[in-house]
Amino acid sequence: MPTPFLSVQGLSKRFPGPKGSDPLTVFENVNLGIEKGEFVCIIGHSGCGKSTILNILAGLDEPTDGAVIMNGREVSGPSLDRGIVFQNYSLLPWLSALKNVTFAVQARHRNWTKKQVHDHSIKYLEMVGLTGGAELRKPSQLSGGMRQRVSIARAFAIQPELLLLDEPFGALDALTRGSIQDELIRIWAGSDQTVFMITHDVDEAILLADRILLMTNGPYARVAESVQVDIERPRVRADIIHHPDYYDIRNHLVEFLAKRSRELAGKRDEDGVSEPNVIRFGLNGPVANKSNKGAGETPARARVVNGAD
Ligand SMILES: Nc1ncnc2c1ncn2[C@@H]1O[C@H](COP(=O)(O)OP(=O)(O)OP(=O)(O)O)[C@@H](O)[C@H]1O
């Protein structure tokens, strides 16, 4: 089988314990592949290691064991091929929104003229609806939603092959969140970029993702399942809930978070493979790729469980 665009191989992370106590094994032997252009979300309870995985993919942290291979090359250290958006914007506070973007674009395209850098940056700020003077304001003069738009514009403007999003909408109100989700999906759909996004919101994951990775609780967390979201695009927020698979997928995710993430915690895959079990939904309900695991564990159709995570 050809190697996927992004290949996570035998990834483990241990942190030293405080004052000589046992080290903390956050996750162990994580294996997964992501294809070029895929939009993948990862969900799991707080502390299972999602951000640690994202930081390793970004090259900002190193695994204790294993490797991340992107485009056939091992990831080591940060690169402009990987753009990152954090929940807390991470903008340079002394620069205007525009300059926050031009700064990154200039670093990416060192031989571009000032005009090229400016026009390219404005194009991406326009895409996220930040023009008409707002682009000249500093982060402290912008709302949270506007700051997050700048972060997204900056990340997309450097046209990274891989976009890493760590709960990018976590701090936003529902309305702003919805409009930025729509912008994100529009920009992604018009590119060949690959997205890896952490979220705690199952509805957001179903709206955005091609595939949702589910992590068990830590320590010794693992990516237990890969749930395929085969709902056709473009997906419209108001309509997607009427799709025949929507609540089956949603129930599966909620049930995992409420129950199985805990039950599976610290347990190896029954087959000893340590690769996520692939779950697909269709007219006949969920089908798992290995021994039909998971099929009998899914809640009844249209039963919605609220309040997980
Ligand atoms: N530098 C560090 N030193 C020691 N322990 C760490 C360090 N960074 C993270 N951890 C621990 O690793 C575990 C995983 O942390 P991580 O931030 O990756 O989890 P997460 O799934 O992203 O959580 P959340 O959803 O709350 O952001 C946690 O128990 C955390 O305390």
PDBQT file of the ligand as one rigid body, heavy atoms in Angstrom, charges set to zero:
ROOT
HETATM    1  N1  LIG A 401       5.441  19.682  29.241  1.00  0.00    +0.000 N 
HETATM    2  C1  LIG A 401       4.733  18.788  29.946  1.00  0.00    +0.000 A 
HETATM    3  N2  LIG A 401       5.269  18.214  31.047  1.00  0.00    +0.000 NA
HETATM    4  C2  LIG A 401       4.567  17.283  31.753  1.00  0.00    +0.000 A 
HETATM    5  N3  LIG A 401       3.327  16.853  31.423  1.00  0.00    +0.000 NA
HETATM    6  C3  LIG A 401       2.760  17.405  30.331  1.00  0.00    +0.000 A 
HETATM    7  C4  LIG A 401       3.411  18.394  29.536  1.00  0.00    +0.000 A 
HETATM    8  N4  LIG A 401       2.593  18.751  28.509  1.00  0.00    +0.000 NA
HETATM    9  C5  LIG A 401       1.469  18.011  28.657  1.00  0.00    +0.000 A 
HETATM   10  N5  LIG A 401       1.570  17.218  29.749  1.00  0.00    +0.000 N 
HETATM   11  C6  LIG A 401       0.570  16.253  30.200  1.00  0.00    +0.000 C 
HETATM   12  O1  LIG A 401       0.270  15.396  29.102  1.00  0.00    +0.000 OA
HETATM   13  C7  LIG A 401      -1.109  15.053  29.116  1.00  0.00    +0.000 C 
HETATM   14  C8  LIG A 401      -1.700  15.393  27.753  1.00  0.00    +0.000 C 
HETATM   15  O2  LIG A 401      -1.753  16.807  27.591  1.00  0.00    +0.000 OA
HETATM   16  P1  LIG A 401      -2.407  17.459  26.280  1.00  0.00    +0.000 P 
HETATM   17  O3  LIG A 401      -2.365  18.936  26.471  1.00  0.00    +0.000 OA
HETATM   18  O4  LIG A 401      -1.761  16.903  25.089  1.00  0.00    +0.000 OA
HETATM   19  O5  LIG A 401      -3.902  16.914  26.392  1.00  0.00    +0.000 OA
HETATM   20  P2  LIG A 401      -5.186  17.339  25.540  1.00  0.00    +0.000 P 
HETATM   21  O6  LIG A 401      -5.868  16.073  25.172  1.00  0.00    +0.000 OA
HETATM   22  O7  LIG A 401      -4.811  18.260  24.449  1.00  0.00    +0.000 OA
HETATM   23  O8  LIG A 401      -6.036  18.117  26.638  1.00  0.00    +0.000 OA
HETATM   24  P3  LIG A 401      -7.084  19.345  26.478  1.00  0.00    +0.000 P 
HETATM   25  O9  LIG A 401      -8.259  18.806  25.724  1.00  0.00    +0.000 OA
HETATM   26  O10 LIG A 401      -7.425  19.680  27.895  1.00  0.00    +0.000 OA
HETATM   27  O11 LIG A 401      -6.359  20.459  25.779  1.00  0.00    +0.000 OA
HETATM   28  C9  LIG A 401      -1.727  15.808  30.287  1.00  0.00    +0.000 C 
HETATM   29  O12 LIG A 401      -1.810  14.913  31.381  1.00  0.00    +0.000 OA
HETATM   30  C10 LIG A 401      -0.744  16.908  30.567  1.00  0.00    +0.000 C 
HETATM   31  O13 LIG A 401      -0.757  17.265  31.934  1.00  0.00    +0.000 OA
ENDROOT
TORSDOF 0
